[in-house]
């Protein structure tokens, strides 16, 4: 089982789980709610850690991309970088605020990607599928997945750079 060491983060997770329970299962008998809540809470915790890992990876990747200008579409820069540790949340409130702003800008930039690039990027780095699984899900070759991911990462780096984001 995962442990959320940040009290505010843990409270946010519980609150999100409670909201999901009330929004989707308010009509259920009271006796069915405890096991439903337990499952929703477990899924919410899992989602929290997955998003935390992905966000720290994006920060690392986009930072690395800003330093190099590779034009090889078959090269997947995210494959070359190690994942950061689980302690990706800065202790400094100003740094936390800045990180939230950057993540918001990344999410806005993702929406502006072409559909296939966005799909490949999200399947690979959000859903954590490997190249073969992503290719099967998208109905294309592994080379296409690598190309779409590479182009997506480069486009995200350019969009963020144009907005003045320096990671």
N, C-alpha and C positions, 0 to 999 in steps of 0.2 A: 504494500500500500504506500502511496506517496504521502509526504508530509509537506504542508505549506508552512514555511517558516516565517512568513510575513503575516502578521496579525490582520492588517488591513486587507491584504489579498485574500486571506482565508475568509474573512467576513464577506467580502465581495462574492466569493465563490458560493458561500452558503446562501446569500441573498439571491444570486442568480438562479440557483437550484430551486429555491422556494418560489420564485416568480414563475419558473417553467412549470412547476407542479401545479400552481394555482391556475395558470393560463390554460393548461392542457388537460388537467384532470380534476377540475373543480366539481364535476358531476359524479365522480366516483364515490362509493361508500367509504366512510371514514376508516374502516378496517383495512382497506386496500392501500391507503395512502402511505403508511410507513415503508413498506417494501418498494413502492414506486419512488418515494423520495430518496431512499438509499441508492437506488440505481441511477437516478437523475444526478445525485450528488457525485457519485463515482465518475459518471461521464463528464460532468462539469469540471472536476478536478483533472481528469485526463486531458480535456480540451485546454485547460489553463496551461498545463505543462507543455503540451504540444505547441501552442501558440508562443509561449515564452521561448522555446527552443528555436522555432522558426524565425521569430523576430530577432533574436540574437544572431542567427545565421545571416539574415538579410543585412543587418548592420555590418557584420564582418565582410560579407561579399561585396556590398556596394562600396565599402571603404576600399577594398582591394581593387575593385574595378576602376575607381577613380585614379589609381596610380598607374594603370596600364591600359593600353589601347589595342588589344588583340583583335584582329579581324577574322580569325578562324571560326566560322560558324559551327563547325563540328566540335569545337572545344567547349567543354562544360566547366566554367570556372568554379562553380559551387562544389564540384567533385574534388577539387584540389585543396579545399580549405578544411581544417579540422573544426569540429563543432566546439563552441565555447562551453564553459562549465554551466551548471544549473544556476549559478548566482549571477544572472544577467541583469538583475534589477539593481540599479545604482542606489547607494545609500543616501546620496544627496538629493533633497527634494527638487532642486533646480535641474539636476541631471535627469531625474525621473520625468519632470515636465518636458524637458527637451526631447527625451527618448519617445514620449507619447506623441509629441508633435511630429517627429520624424516618422514614426509608425503610421500616423494618420496620412502623411504625405505619400508614403509608400502605398498605402491602400488606395488613395486617390489615383496614383500613377498606374496601379494594376488595372483599374477600370478602363484606362485609356489604351491599354495594350490590345492588339488584334486578338480576336477570340481564340485562335489556335495557340498563340504564344501564351496567353493567360491560362488556358486550359492545361497546357504542358507544365507551365511554371507551378501552378497550384497543385497539380497531381504529384509532381516530383517533390516539391519543397514544403507544401502545406500538408498534403496527405501522406507524405513520406513513402511514395511508391518508388521502386527502382525503375531503371530505364525500360526494362522488358515489360514490367507491369503497366507502366505508363503507355507504352506503345500499344499493348493489347487493349487498354481502355480507350485509347484514342483511335484505334483502327489504322495505325500507320507503322512505319518502320522505326527501329531504334535510332537510326541516323536522323530521321525527321524529328524525333523527340529531342535529341541533343541539339539540333539546329534551332528548333523553336525555343528551347530553354536558354540557349546562348543568346539568341536575339532578344528574348524577353529581359534577361539580366542586363544586357548592354543598353536596351531602351530605357529600362528603369533607372539605370545609372545616369543616362543623359537627361531624362526628365527631372530627376532630383537635382542634378547639377545645375540645370537651367533655373530651378527655383531657389538656388543658393544654398542647397544642403551640402554641407561638407562633413562627411562622416569620418 
